[in-house]
């Protein structure tokens, strides 16, 4: 799975962004084998590689492979997600006042 993801990232996001492959520490699929698509969790060895993948994917907006949409999400712990949710109301008010 690691080799697959290392080859897949430049193919999806552009060879020009990844002249050398991103170094991946771990990669595995979630769930049981079925006809449904299954997410792949990837742990990058280097934070910069992870950040670059997420940034380039966000800039591209739509990433597709074989007419299937591919989504990229950072994997935050429950504790970090709760802390981020605590600021949603503040962020909403700041956006409303154009700050």
C-alpha positions in Angstrom: 0.0 0.0 0.0 2.9 2.4 0.8 4.4 2.0 -2.7 1.0 2.4 -4.3 0.3 5.7 -2.5 3.8 7.0 -3.2 3.2 6.5 -6.9 -0.4 7.7 -6.8 0.2 11.1 -5.2 2.3 12.5 -8.1 -0.1 11.0 -10.6 -3.1 12.7 -9.1 -1.6 16.0 -8.0 1.0 16.5 -10.7 4.5 15.3 -11.2 5.8 18.9 -11.2 4.8 19.2 -7.5 6.5 16.0 -6.5 9.8 15.6 -8.3 10.8 13.2 -5.5 8.2 10.9 -3.9 6.7 11.8 -0.6 8.1 9.6 2.2 5.3 7.6 3.7 5.7 5.8 7.0 2.4 3.9 7.0 -0.5 3.4 4.7 -3.5 1.1 5.1 -7.2 0.9 4.0 -10.1 1.1 6.4 -13.0 -1.3 6.7 -13.7 -4.7 5.1 -13.3 -5.6 1.5 -16.5 -4.9 -0.4 -17.7 -3.2 -3.6 -17.8 0.2 -1.8 -14.8 2.5 -1.9 -12.7 2.4 1.2 -10.6 5.3 2.7 -6.8 5.0 2.8 -5.1 6.4 5.9 -1.6 7.6 5.2 1.0 8.6 7.8 3.8 10.7 6.3 7.3 10.6 7.7 7.8 14.3 7.0 5.2 17.0 8.0 6.2 19.0 4.9 5.2 16.2 2.6 1.8 15.9 4.3 1.3 19.7 4.2 2.2 19.9 0.5 -0.2 17.1 -0.4 -3.1 18.8 1.4 -2.2 22.2 0.0 -1.9 21.0 -3.6 -5.1 19.0 -3.4 -6.9 22.1 -2.0 -5.5 24.2 -4.8 -6.7 21.8 -7.4 -10.2 21.7 -5.9 -11.2 18.6 -7.8 -9.0 15.5 -7.9 -10.3 12.5 -10.0 -9.0 9.1 -10.9 -11.0 6.9 -13.4 -14.0 9.3 -13.1 -14.0 8.9 -9.3 -13.5 11.9 -7.0 -10.6 11.6 -4.6 -10.8 13.6 -1.4 -7.9 14.5 1.0 -8.5 15.3 4.7 -6.2 15.8 7.6 -6.8 13.2 10.3 -7.3 15.1 13.6 -7.7 13.4 17.0 -11.1 13.8 18.7 -9.5 16.2 21.2 -8.2 18.5 18.5 -11.5 18.3 16.6 -13.4 19.5 19.8 -11.0 22.4 20.3 -11.5 23.4 16.7 -15.3 23.2 17.0 -15.1 25.5 20.0 -14.0 28.3 17.7 -16.6 27.9 15.0 -18.9 30.5 16.4 -16.1 33.0 16.8 -14.9 32.4 13.2 -18.5 32.9 12.0 -18.8 36.3 13.6 -15.4 37.4 12.3 -16.4 36.4 8.8 -19.7 38.3 9.1 -17.8 41.5 10.1 -15.2 40.9 7.3 -12.3 40.5 9.7 
